[in-house]
Each structure stands twice: as structure tokens, then as C-alpha cells.
Amino acid sequence: MNLLTVENISKSFGELVLFENLSFGVNKDQKIAFIAKNGTGKTSILKMLSGVDAPDTGQISYRNGIRVSFLEQEPEMNPDLTIEETIFASDNEVLRVIASYEKALANPEDADAYQEAFEGMDRFDAWDFETQYKQILFKLKLEDLSIKVGLLSGGQKKRLALANALINRPELLILDEPTNHLDLEMIEWLEEYFAKENMTLFMVTHDRYFLERVCTEILELDQGKLYPYKGNYSYYLQKKEARIEQEAVEHHKTKLLFKKELGWMRKQPKARTTKSKSRIDDFNKIKEKASQRRNDHQVQLEINMERMGTKILELHKVSKSYPGKPILDQFEYNFLRGERIGIIGKNGTGKSTFLNILTGTDKPDSGKVIKGDTIKFGYYTQKGIQIKPGQKVIEVIREFGDYIPLAKGNQISAQQLLERFMFDRKKQYDFVEKLSGGERKRLYLCTVLIQNPNFLILDEPTNDLDIVTLNVLESFLLDFPGCLLVVSHDRYFMDKIVDHLFVFRGDAVVEDFPGNYSDFRAYEDSIVIEERAEKTKIKEAKAPKKNWKSEEKSSKLSYSEQKEYKQLEKEIQKLEFKKGEIEQKFATGDLSPDDITELSKDLKKINDGIEIKTERWFELSAVME
């Protein structure tokens, strides 16, 4: 069943032509990944499919009555609404029924309204739906539904937009970089969710493991043409390589034919016959094909890296914490020459804080960080490049000099350097603010690498980079002779680049795991299976024999207990939010001793309240099971 048809669409911005005359379709149950280089119009196409933008030419048509959801890279939402209000503001009828039920629970004195809402939940089979959408919010770390959207971080807004898209259960879901701002646990949950849900997907993503495990088809925009591949990412890589080899053979044949026809053209008299005119037309077509070439630049930078001494970087009993949030506790490590370490852990466990301590942009509470005299950091942060109004791409690089020293006494000009980073001469004189998100990241990465570091620290370097650039970056890093420390949720990238991992568990627990991410995942899965088997044995041994008396007891909550259970959820969420606000105040460091004392008392009261209410919530949960 066809859900979407795209016919001969084109898009230009002034003289810049993004694409012309593209046509494709999306059928029910397809899971399609759209692949293209940064700056070639991926996001523009997604916006057209979702109705946010329109093509210059051509048309896009949908099957009548289908529900479509679109996840943007930078979602726009009403900042005055809470998370809960944002979710219930959709057109989904089941969500409106659940909203009425939640309202009735909050006003139990109106028995008629409660009864009507209760029957509505039954009629629309909304009980399971409510459980599922709350599970989605829990998995995406959006438990406090009372927070206003305006107070959320960029990552939280992206996760809320993703939750909204999933909750609405669209027949077609269009996603722009869905794994950005998700930690590894969230990404793996999302993979499982898409695997079991019958949902049609059309997405742009740079996460190649996600591509491998979720998508069943690839649609590539390459050199202005669309190429479909009926398979996952591994299949795509094989077939693309074969296609490029075949194109190279055909291009070689065309060049030989061009030389032959060029000789004929030179011998022809001025008077043309009809037959020769036809051959001349063919010659012009052959000439055009022969002059075409693939624009596959590779970043090849033999950086003149500073020599590394015997002392690299040493951490001695380093501790760091914020109120109620320990990051490091007596952490010790001595970095060796050529080490390649990946850092993984849930959001908020202190990964970026750790990098800031290493580079001196943050200070530990206690302990020492000793840097070797010959060490020169190259630090790629998540903040990205700082744009100056009216600054051109070439000017960003020239801030570091007109020429960059390379190995063996060679040097490279700023223009040549940018070409190797896939910025052609015309692009170099574009204003930086006109660049796509991925192009800005590529430019920023360039500014870090050209400073000749011998210790590279990369904090989420793969966000917003296209797959072509990621492959180029990986090739460069594999040849990089210095030390490398990488924080990334891109599992494919981590598997290729690092030799061992620092695993941030939270509560100042940091483990050194000997292997890459796939090794770590396999190890973790084996531990979980062993623990489950052990718990099952213990449970079966302790379980009392069932009898008719115990089975006769009702496991359902009374009306008042249901009300208490729902109220406890909301109260715990509000307390957690207040706790977060106080912890944020502590993190600023701008507090007087009296303020610290008062806030510490408030924090203790809130923690005690959370503990008491959570214990009661678990008691009621046990009755429901």
C-alpha cells in the first residue's frame, strides 16, 4: 500500500541548487533511511515531506486520511505548556480520553465525571495505551510531567518531541537524526521499539548501528541522483562499492569513446550533413559524460604532531561532586602513549565534567591532574564553533594562519586544507551562518585538528556529521599517532576507534573495561541473563504453595487506593523536580554559607519525602501485580 509519492521535486536557494527532479515513493511497513552528504538537502526534503516546506517544482502526495508525525532536529514547541499539556495537545482521540480520566482522578468528588471517564477508558481500550505512553516517557527520562517546556534543555525538548511522535502512533513517522541527545540505553530501547511496532519509517540518521538494526531499505542521494538499496547498512555498503566500480568502468569507456569522437570532429568539414549533425549531438552528450567526475574528497592530514615525552597525563586521587551528585571519588589513572579510550554512560553521570577536569577548564574538589610538558590538547566540545557575524569559512581557518605545517617539512595553505575537508573554493567564501549544522561541525573539527594536537579529546564528535564525513574522520583517527579520548553514543564509531572503555555508572563509579562497545554490550547481556536465572531460582525456592484461600483474595486496588496511587506518582515527580532545582543552585557555586545551610536543610526534607512516598508507591504497586 502506497502512503507517499514524491514526483520530480526540486529545490534551490538563489544560485545554489540542492537537487532537481527527484522522485520516489514510501509504502506501508517500509523502514527507509535517507543518506546524503551534509549540505545536499536532506533536512529540506524531510521538511517537504512533513509539509513544513514546499518544493520549487514537482509535487508530494499522501494517501487520504493517513496520520503523519515529523521529528525535527530542532523541535519548536509552546514554551508555556507543561510536558503533560504538550502531549495531550495532540489530535489523538485516545489521548483526549486519558486526559479526561486524569482530570477525573484529580477531582474525585465528581463521581459522575469519574464514571464517564472510566467508561471512556474501557471503550477506547486506553488502559494499555496509558501504560505504554508512560513507559515511553520513563525511558526517555521525562518523568516530571509538570515541568514547562520553556525550562527544558535542547536535548530534553528533542526527547519530548520524539515521545510525542511515538505516542501519537502515526502510520508514517518521519525522523531527522532521532538518536541525537539520546544515551546508549535510550537508543537501544528505541531500536527494540521500532523492531516490534508495525510503523512505517522514513529517517535521516548518521547512527550506522541504528541503520543496521532498524532500517530495511536505504535511499541514497549521490551526485544529484537517487539510488535505492533493498537491504540494511551492510548490504548498502557492498552494493554501493560495486556501483561505483561499475561507474568507473563505464566512465573509462566513455573517455575512450570521447577521444575517438574528438578525432572525428576535428577532421570534419564545415558543411554538415544531417547524419553528421546527429553524430555531433551525440558527441556533446559523450563529452558531458566524460567530463563528469566523482566529488569524493578524502581528508588526508599528516599533522606535524608534537613529540610526546614519557609523562603523558596522570590523575592522582581525583574527586569531584555536586550536592547529591558524586562524579569522581579518588579516581586514579596514568595515560600511556597512543592510548585510545572511549567513554560511555548515561546522561548526567559526569562524562563531560571529566573531560573538563582533564583539560583544566574545570577543577577537581581534591586530588591532582598532572599534564606532561609536551602534551598539547585538541578539545572538541559539544558547543561547536562560535559564529562571528559576517565571517566567511576561509577566515575561520586563517585565524590559525595562512599555512599549516605538515610532516616532513611540508606545508599546506588554508584553501587546500579546506578542500581536503570537503569545502570547495566556492564554499570557502560562503558566510559561516549559511552552513548546515553538519558543515559547521566539520569546520569546527578542522579548526581543532589543524592546531597539531598530540592528545585529542572529542566530546560527541559524530553528532550532525553525515556518513561520508564519519568514514573520513574514522580513517583519520585510525592513523592518528597520539592519545585519543572519545565520548560518543555512536557505537559503530566507538567499535572502530577505541581499544578500551571508561564506563561511567553514576554515583562516582567509573570502571575500566578492556574492549570496545560491542564487547562491553555482550558482557553486560551475559551478566543480566545470569542474574535473571539466579533470581528465578531464588524466587521459585521461596514461593509459597498456592491454595484456594490465597487465590480468592482480590489483588485490585480500591477506588481510594487508586486515587492515592495516582497522586503519589505526581507528588514524587514534583519533589524530584524541586530536588533538581536545588541541585542546580548548588552547581552554580554562587552561594553564601547561609544559603548553603538553608538549601541543604531543604534538600534533606525533599529526599526524606521522596523516600517515604516511594515506599508507599511500591506497596500499592505490589497489590496491583
C-alpha positions in Angstrom: 0.0 0.0 0.0 1.5 3.3 -1.1 1.5 6.0 1.7 3.5 8.7 0.0 4.5 9.7 -3.6 7.2 12.2 -4.5 7.3 13.3 -8.1 10.0 15.4 -9.8 10.7 17.7 -6.8 13.5 20.4 -7.0 14.8 22.9 -4.5 17.2 25.9 -4.9 18.4 28.8 -2.7 19.4 31.6 -5.0 22.2 30.2 -7.2 22.6 27.1 -5.0 20.8 24.1 -6.5 20.3 21.5 -3.8 18.6 18.9 -6.0 16.5 18.6 -9.2 13.7 16.2 -10.4 13.8 13.7 -7.6 11.1 11.0 -7.5 10.4 8.2 -5.0 7.7 6.5 -3.0 7.1 5.2 0.5 5.0 2.1 1.0 3.4 0.7 4.2 5.8 -1.1 6.6 8.9 0.2 4.9 11.7 1.4 7.1 13.8 3.7 4.9 17.0 5.5 5.7 17.8 8.5 3.6 21.5 9.0 3.1 23.3 12.1 1.6 26.2 14.4 2.3 25.8 17.4 4.5 24.5 20.4 2.6 22.8 18.4 -0.2 19.3 18.9 1.1 18.4 16.0 3.5 16.7 18.2 6.0 15.0 20.2 3.2 13.5 17.0 1.8 12.2 15.9 5.3 10.6 19.3 5.8 8.8 19.0 2.4 7.5 15.5 3.3 6.1 16.8 6.6 4.5 19.9 5.0 6.7 22.4 6.8 8.3 23.4 3.4 7.3 23.1 -0.2 9.4 22.2 -3.3 10.1 24.7 -6.0 8.8 22.3 -8.6 7.1 18.9 -8.5 4.5 17.6 -6.1 4.2 15.4 -2.9 1.0 13.5 -2.4 -0.2 11.3 0.6 -2.7 8.6 0.8 -6.0 10.1 2.1 -6.5 10.1 5.8 -3.1 8.8 7.0 -1.5 10.1 10.2 2.0 11.5 9.8 4.4 12.6 12.6 7.6 14.6 12.0 10.6 14.7 14.4 12.7 17.8 13.6 16.3 18.3 14.6 15.4 21.4 16.5 11.7 21.0 17.5 9.5 24.1 18.1 7.0 23.8 21.0 5.0 26.1 23.1 7.2 27.1 26.0 4.3 27.9 28.2 2.9 24.4 28.2 4.0 21.6 30.6 5.2 18.3 29.3 1.9 16.7 30.1 -0.1 19.6 28.3 2.2 19.3 25.3 1.4 15.6 25.0 -2.3 16.0 25.4 -2.5 18.9 23.0 -2.3 16.4 20.0 -5.2 15.4 17.9 -5.1 11.8 19.1 -8.6 10.8 20.4 -7.2 8.2 22.9 -5.0 10.8 24.5 -8.0 13.1 25.0 -9.8 10.2 26.8 -6.8 9.7 29.0 -6.6 13.4 29.7 -10.3 13.3 30.9 -9.5 10.3 33.1 -6.5 12.1 34.7 -8.7 15.2 35.3 -11.4 13.0 36.9 -8.8 11.4 39.2 -7.7 14.8 40.4 -11.4 15.7 41.2 -12.8 12.6 42.9 -15.8 14.4 44.4 -17.4 14.4 40.9 -18.5 10.8 40.8 -20.4 11.1 37.5 -17.4 12.6 35.7 -15.2 9.8 37.1 -17.6 7.1 36.0 -17.9 8.6 32.5 -14.1 8.9 32.2 -13.7 5.3 33.5 -16.1 4.0 30.8 -14.3 6.0 28.2 -11.0 4.3 29.1 -12.7 1.0 28.7 -14.5 1.9 25.4 -11.2 3.1 23.7 -9.1 0.3 25.3 -7.0 3.2 26.7 -5.6 1.4 29.8 -2.7 -0.3 27.8 -2.1 2.8 25.8 -1.7 4.9 29.0 0.8 2.3 30.3 2.7 2.4 27.0 3.0 6.2 26.7 4.1 6.5 30.4 6.8 3.8 29.6 8.0 5.9 26.6 8.3 9.0 28.8 10.1 7.0 31.5 12.6 5.5 29.0 13.3 9.0 27.6 13.8 10.4 31.1 10.7 12.7 31.1 9.1 11.6 34.4 8.2 15.0 35.7 5.2 16.0 33.6 4.6 19.3 35.4 7.8 20.9 34.0 7.2 23.7 31.5 8.7 23.2 28.0 10.5 26.6 28.3 12.6 25.2 31.2 13.8 22.2 29.2 17.3 21.9 27.7 17.7 21.4 24.0 18.2 17.6 24.5 15.1 17.3 26.7 13.0 19.1 24.0 14.2 16.7 21.4 13.3 13.8 23.6 9.9 15.2 24.3 9.3 15.7 20.6 10.3 12.1 20.0 8.0 10.9 22.8 5.1 12.9 21.2 5.8 11.4 17.8 5.8 7.8 19.2 2.8 8.3 21.4 0.6 9.5 18.5 1.2 6.2 16.7 1.4 7.6 13.2 1.1 5.5 10.1 4.2 7.3 8.8 6.9 8.6 11.0 9.5 11.0 9.5 12.6 11.4 11.7 15.6 13.8 11.4 18.5 12.4 13.5 16.4 10.6 16.1 19.3 9.3 18.2 20.9 12.8 18.8 20.6 13.7 22.5 19.8 10.0 23.5 22.2 8.0 25.6 23.1 4.4 24.6 20.4 2.9 26.8 17.7 5.0 25.2 19.0 4.3 21.7 18.9 0.5 22.2 15.4 0.8 23.7 14.3 2.8 20.6 15.8 0.1 18.3 13.7 -2.6 20.1 10.6 -0.4 20.0 10.8 0.1 16.2 11.6 -3.6 15.8 8.3 -4.7 17.4 6.0 -1.9 16.3 4.4 -2.0 12.8 5.3 1.5 11.9 6.4 2.9 8.5 9.6 5.0 8.9 11.5 7.5 6.7 14.5 8.8 8.5 17.8 10.6 8.3 20.4 9.3 10.8 24.2 9.0 11.0 24.0 6.2 13.6 25.1 3.2 11.5 24.3 0.6 14.1 20.8 2.1 14.2 20.6 1.9 10.4 21.8 -1.7 10.5 19.3 -2.9 13.0 16.2 -0.8 12.2 16.1 0.1 8.5 15.3 -2.4 5.8 15.9 -0.1 2.9 18.4 2.7 2.0 17.7 5.6 -0.3 20.9 7.5 -1.2 21.2 10.9 -2.9 24.6 10.9 -4.6 25.8 13.4 -7.1 22.3 14.6 -7.6 20.8 11.2 -8.3 18.7 8.8 -6.2 19.9 5.2 -5.7 17.6 2.7 -3.8 19.0 -0.3 -2.0 16.7 -3.1 -0.7 18.7 -4.1 2.4 20.3 -2.8 5.6 23.5 -0.8 6.0 25.9 -3.7 5.4 24.1 -4.5 2.2 24.2 -0.9 1.1 28.0 -0.7 1.6 28.5 -3.7 -0.6 26.2 -2.6 -3.4 27.4 1.0 -3.4 31.1 -0.2 -3.8 30.0 -2.4 -6.7 28.1 0.5 -8.2 31.0 2.9 -8.0 33.3 0.3 -9.5 30.9 -0.2 -12.4 30.5 3.6 -12.9 34.3 3.9 -13.0 34.5 1.2 -15.8 31.7 2.9 -17.8 33.4 6.3 -17.3 36.7 4.9 -18.6 34.9 3.6 -21.7 33.2 6.9 -22.2 36.5 8.8 -22.1 38.0 6.4 -24.7 34.9 6.9 -26.9 35.2 10.7 -26.4 38.8 10.7 -27.6 37.8 8.7 -30.8 34.9 11.1 -31.5 37.0 14.1 -30.8 39.4 13.0 -33.6 36.4 12.6 -35.9 35.1 16.1 -35.0 38.5 17.7 -35.8 38.6 16.1 -39.3 35.0 17.2 -40.3 34.5 19.8 -43.0 32.4 22.9 -42.1 29.5 21.8 -44.3 27.4 19.3 -42.2 25.1 16.6 -43.3 22.0 15.5 -41.4 23.9 12.4 -40.3 26.9 14.2 -39.1 24.8 16.7 -37.2 23.2 13.8 -35.3 26.7 12.5 -34.5 27.7 15.9 -33.3 24.8 16.0 -30.9 25.8 12.5 -29.6 29.4 13.8 -29.3 28.2 16.7 -27.0 26.4 14.1 -24.7 29.5 11.9 -24.6 31.7 15.0 -23.8 29.4 15.9 -20.9 29.6 12.3 -19.5 33.4 12.1 -20.0 33.9 15.3 -18.1 31.9 14.2 -15.1 33.9 13.1 -12.0 33.1 11.9 -8.6 33.5 14.5 -5.9 34.8 12.2 -3.2 37.4 14.2 -1.3 39.3 12.4 1.4 40.7 14.1 4.4 44.4 13.3 4.4 46.3 15.3 7.0 49.7 14.2 8.1 49.7 16.5 11.1 53.1 17.7 12.3 52.3 16.3 15.8 54.3 17.5 18.8 56.7 14.8 20.2 55.3 13.1 23.3 57.5 12.7 26.3 57.5 9.9 28.9 54.9 11.7 31.1 51.5 12.0 29.3 48.7 12.7 31.8 48.3 11.5 35.4 45.3 11.6 37.7 46.0 11.1 41.4 43.1 10.6 43.8 40.8 12.9 41.9 37.4 13.6 43.4 34.6 15.8 42.1 30.9 16.1 43.2 27.9 18.4 43.3 25.4 18.3 46.1 23.7 14.9 45.9 25.6 14.0 42.7 29.1 12.5 43.1 31.1 12.4 39.8 34.6 11.0 40.7 35.8 9.5 44.0 39.6 9.1 44.5 39.9 8.3 40.7 43.4 7.4 39.6 44.8 6.7 36.1 48.1 7.2 34.2 47.6 7.6 30.4 50.2 5.9 28.2 51.4 6.8 24.7 48.9 6.0 21.9 46.0 5.1 24.2 42.6 5.1 22.6 39.8 5.3 25.2 36.1 5.5 24.8 33.8 7.0 27.5 30.2 5.7 27.9 27.5 6.2 30.5 24.0 7.6 30.9 23.3 11.3 30.5 24.2 13.1 33.7 26.9 10.7 35.0 29.7 13.3 34.6 31.3 12.4 31.3 31.7 16.0 30.1 32.8 17.1 33.6 35.5 14.5 33.5 36.8 15.9 30.2 36.7 19.5 31.5 38.8 18.4 34.5 41.4 16.8 32.3 41.8 19.9 30.1 41.8 22.3 33.1 38.5 24.1 32.2 37.1 22.7 35.5 38.8 22.0 38.8 38.6 18.8 40.9 37.4 19.1 44.6 40.6 17.2 45.6 43.4 15.3 44.0 45.8 16.3 41.2 45.8 16.3 37.5 49.4 16.4 36.1 49.9 17.1 32.4 53.2 16.2 30.7 55.3 19.2 29.4 55.0 18.0 25.8 51.2 17.4 25.8 49.1 19.6 23.6 45.3 19.1 23.9 42.9 19.3 21.0 39.5 19.6 22.6 36.3 19.2 20.5 33.4 20.2 22.7 29.6 19.9 22.1 29.2 23.7 22.0 30.7 23.7 18.5 32.1 26.7 16.6 31.4 30.2 17.8 30.0 32.1 14.8 31.1 35.7 14.2 28.6 37.8 12.2 29.8 38.2 8.6 32.7 35.8 9.0 33.5 33.6 5.9 34.6 29.9 6.1 38.2 30.7 4.8 38.5 33.4 7.5 37.8 30.9 10.3 40.8 28.9 9.2 43.1 31.9 8.6 42.7 32.8 12.3 45.2 29.9 12.8 47.5 31.1 9.9 47.7 31.1 6.1 49.8 28.0 6.1 49.7 24.8 8.3 52.9 22.8 8.9 52.7 19.1 7.9 55.1 16.2 8.4 58.5 16.1 6.7 58.7 19.9 6.5 55.8 20.3 4.1 53.0 22.8 4.5 49.5 23.3 3.2 47.6 26.5 2.6 44.3 27.4 4.3 42.5 26.9 1.0 44.0 23.5 0.3 43.2 22.4 3.9 39.5 23.3 3.5 39.3 21.4 0.2 40.5 18.3 2.0 37.7 18.8 4.4 35.2 18.9 1.5 34.8 22.7 1.2 35.3 23.6 -2.4 36.7 27.0 -3.4 33.2 28.5 -3.9 32.0 27.2 -0.5 35.1 28.7 1.3 33.8 32.2 0.6 30.3 31.4 2.0 29.3 33.0 5.2 29.6 30.6 8.2 26.0 31.3 9.2 24.8 29.9 5.9 26.4 26.5 6.5 24.3 23.5 7.5 24.6 22.0 11.0 26.8 19.2 9.8 29.1 21.6 7.8 29.6 23.7 10.8 30.6 20.7 12.8 33.1 19.7 10.0 34.6 23.2 10.0 34.9 23.1 13.8 36.6 19.7 13.7 39.0 21.1 11.1 40.0 24.0 13.5 40.7 21.5 16.3 42.8 19.2 14.2 45.0 21.8 12.5 46.4 23.0 15.8 48.7 20.0 15.8 47.5 18.3 19.0 49.0 15.1 20.3 46.2 14.4 22.8 42.8 14.6 21.1 39.6 14.8 23.3 36.4 14.5 21.4 33.0 15.1 23.1 30.2 13.7 20.8 32.1 14.4 17.5 29.7 12.4 15.4 26.5 14.5 16.0 25.2 16.0 12.8 28.0 14.6 10.6 26.9 12.7 7.5 28.1 9.1 7.0 30.6 10.2 4.3 32.3 12.6 6.7 32.2 10.0 9.5 34.1 7.4 7.4 36.7 10.1 6.6 37.0 11.1 10.3 37.4 7.4 11.3 40.2 6.9 8.7 42.0 10.0 10.0 41.7 8.9 13.7 42.8 5.3 12.9 46.1 6.8 11.7 46.4 9.4 14.5 49.6 8.5 16.5 48.8 10.4 19.6 46.4 9.8 22.6 42.7 9.7 21.9 39.8 10.1 24.4 36.2 10.0 22.9 32.8 10.4 24.4 30.2 9.2 21.9 26.9 7.4 21.6 27.8 6.2 18.1 28.5 2.6 18.7 29.9 1.9 15.2 32.3 4.8 15.6 33.4 3.6 19.0 34.0 0.0 17.9 36.3 1.1 15.1 38.3 3.8 17.1 38.8 2.7 20.7 40.7 -0.1 22.5 39.1 0.1 25.9 36.3 2.0 27.8 35.8 4.1 30.8 32.2 3.2 31.9 30.5 5.9 34.0 28.0 4.1 36.1 26.9 7.1 38.2 27.5 7.8 41.9 31.2 8.2 41.2 31.6 4.6 39.9 34.0 4.5 36.9 35.0 1.1 35.5 37.9 0.4 33.1 36.6 -2.2 30.6 39.1 -3.9 28.3 37.4 -3.9 24.9 35.2 -1.9 22.6 31.4 -1.2 22.9 30.2 -4.4 21.3 32.5 -6.4 23.7 31.0 -4.4 26.6 27.4 -5.0 25.4 27.9 -8.7 25.1 29.5 -8.9 28.6 26.6 -6.9 30.1 24.0 -9.0 28.4 25.6 -12.2 29.7 25.6 -10.8 33.3 21.9 -9.8 33.0 21.0 -13.3 31.9 22.9 -14.9 34.7 21.3 -12.6 37.3 17.8 -13.3 36.0 18.4 -17.0 36.1 19.7 -16.8 39.7 16.7 -14.6 40.8 14.3 -17.1 39.2 15.8 -19.9 41.2 15.6 -18.0 44.5 12.0 -16.9 43.8 10.9 -20.4 42.9 12.5 -21.8 46.1 10.9 -19.2 48.3 7.5 -19.1 46.6 4.7 -20.5 48.9 2.3 -23.1 47.5 -0.9 -21.6 46.2 -4.2 -22.5 47.8 -7.8 -21.6 47.1 -7.9 -19.1 50.1 -5.0 -17.0 48.8 -6.3 -17.0 45.3 -9.7 -15.8 46.5 -8.1 -12.5 47.8 -8.5 -9.6 45.4 -5.3 -8.0 44.0 -7.1 -4.9 42.8 -6.9 -1.5 44.4 -9.9 0.1 45.9 -11.1 3.4 44.5 -9.4 5.4 47.2 -6.2 3.4 46.8 -6.3 4.1 43.0 -6.6 7.8 43.8 -3.7 7.6 46.3 -1.5 5.7 43.8 -2.0 8.3 41.0 -1.5 11.2 43.5 1.7 9.6 44.8 3.2 9.5 41.2 2.6 13.2 40.7 3.9 14.2 44.2 7.1 12.2 43.7 7.6 13.8 40.3 7.2 17.3 41.8 9.6 16.5 44.6 12.2 15.2 42.1 11.8 18.5 40.2 12.3 20.6 43.3 15.3 18.4 44.2 16.8 19.1 40.7 16.2 22.9 41.1 18.2 22.9 44.4 21.0 20.8 43.0 21.2 23.2 40.0 21.6 26.1 42.5 24.5 24.3 44.2 26.1 23.7 40.8 26.4 27.4 40.1 28.7 27.9 43.1 27.4 31.4 43.8 26.0 30.7 47.2 26.8 32.2 50.6 27.4 29.9 53.6 23.9 30.7 55.0 22.3 29.9 51.6 24.2 26.6 51.5 22.9 25.7 55.0 19.3 26.5 54.2 19.3 24.7 50.9 21.0 21.7 52.5 18.1 21.5 55.0 15.5 21.8 52.2 17.3 19.1 50.2 17.2 16.7 53.2 13.4 17.3 53.7 12.8 16.6 50.0 14.9 13.4 50.0 13.1 12.2 53.1 9.7 12.9 51.4 10.7 11.1 48.2 11.8 8.1 50.2 8.5 7.8 52.2 6.3 8.4 49.2 8.2 6.0 47.0 8.0 3.2 49.7 4.2 3.7 49.8 4.0 3.7 46.0 5.9 0.3 45.9 3.4 -1.1 48.5 0.4 -0.2 46.2 2.3 -1.4 43.1 2.8 -4.8 44.7 -1.0 -5.1 45.3 -1.7 -4.3 41.6 0.6 -7.1 40.3 
